[in-house]
Amino acid sequence: MSTESNKPPSRASRFFLFRNWLSLTGLVIGLGSLFSFLLLFVLDVLAPFGNPYMGVLIYLVAPAVLLVGLLLAGLGALLEHRRVLKAVTAGQSAAALIIDLTRSRDRRLFGYFVGASLVFLLVAAMGSYHSYHFTESIQFCGQACHQVMGPQLTTYQNSPHARVRCTECHIGAGATWFVKAKISGLYQVYAVACNKYPRPIETPIKNLRPAQETCEQCHWPKKFVGNLDRTYQRFLSDEKNTPYAVRLLLKVGGGDPTHGPVGGIHWHMNVGNRMEYVTTDKEHQVVPWVRMIDSQGVITEFRTPEFKDKPETFGIRTMDCMDCHNRPAHNFQAPDVEVDLAMALGKIDRALPFVKKNCVAVLTQSYTAEAEAMQKIATTLSQKYPDDPRVRPVIDEVQRIYRQNFFPEMKVNWKVYHDNIGHRNWAGCFRCHDGQHKTADGKKTIKANDCNACHTILAQGSGAQLDQLTPRGQPFAHPGGDTGELKCHDCHTGGPP
């Protein structure tokens, strides 16, 4: 490089202090980060759904790189200033950097600098674009935080919503929730980085967007579903693993009179009817007060005898999809349900004596880590069926069930998250339909133990019994005998009987 001699720089011409390679490199880095910021910001604003983690790239990473570039530019200017002062003090010329393209060395160095700058800007543009799409991916949401969201990712991949992006349900469209997501995303990054997140992740999510603005963008609430035929195959925990199936006609129905008869399970939907309630626990399992507003505007209030408080004290909630479908994409299956399914599919040989009981028992033991669970499952089942070649596939299947539903590092299993669909292992429907919710005059009660209100038992039992269909419905015949006033979830907990 060639230089030229100058007098000490005036205040107006001190920009020449940035005429050095270190400052120029810093300015190029700053320019690239500014370009990335603008590109990511535009992509995020124009996207149909917001992404809280994109805020990390836009408002943390890009500004941090910009700051690095400015610091390098400033450092180069400071060093250049000292060099000039030193030269002036010594009575020498204060030379500034000049690129003389007539010199081959200058042309070569200048070419290297321009080429490297263009490559950096190109990489910054491509990196920003691909980073944007990566933060939109399921892999990022589920794997970026590794252990934290690992349980949710695993169950999501086995759910009916496995092809729906996380942001479509957890955020949705709109500027208001876009901003909320940014703030929430920044805190989540802090919680993970500083190990401040709860174990397990708490639910229900307090700031979850209403289902009308997310779920109902795909699921049409006015659709009349009608009746659905479902068969639930179970196995008893006796020596023969006796099969016992229940074939139900689920009365899903609908809640909009313009599309079909109003009735069934979806009668609760606030299309034609509005259901409001109060819950006194953070898991929303205790519902002592319910208010119904029908299509004619008639209001009826129900409450349990022990609830004497004002509903407004706890906050009145409007019932929506998530009050029943509360585990649509992250459902941790109960051990007995998973073992029943594996036996029905032939993955667990039900010819092995007490195999249902033994598999459920080994799954529900307390383990501190997955490796310990894998070893204990293999050892225990091998001891139950020594020298029996049929046990190897059983061990493999039980270990698979554990890996997909149990996460000891996050203290997650089927007991942690309630599933409010139905009423077998959790209170579910019986949170309100328990016979305790009455009007003030006692004349009306929310229906309880009325099985035919939501479903009809067409057949039950095994073998030829399942061929004896009863269109009007059969009374439930519990395989263990009469249960009196007990509700399903009083005994069924998902584990051993």
Secondary structure, DSSP 4 states (H G I P E B T S, - for coil): -EEEEEPSPPGGGGGGGG-SHHHHHHHHHHHHHHHHHHHHHHHHHHSSS--TTHHHIIIIIHHHHHHHHHHHHHHHHHHHHHHHHHHHHTT--EEEEE--TTSHHHHHHHHHHHHHHHHHHHHHHHHHHHHHHHHTSHHHHHHTTTTTTHHHHHHHHTSTTTTS-HHHHHT-SSHHHHHHHHHHHHHHHHHHHTT---SSPPSS-TTPPPGGGTGGGTS-TT---EEEEEEEEEE-SSTT--EEEEEEEEEEEBS-TTTS--BSGGGGSTTT-EEEEE-SSTTS----EEEEE-TT--EEEEE-TT--S-GGGT--EE--GGGTS--SS-----HHHHHHHHHHTTSS-TTSTTHHHHHHHHHTS--SSHHHHHHHHHHHHHHHSTT-TTHHHHHHHHHHHHHHH-BGGGTBSTTTS---SSSSSS-GGGGT-SS--B-TTSS-B---S-GGGTEEEEEEESGGGGG---TT------TT---TT--HHHH--SS--
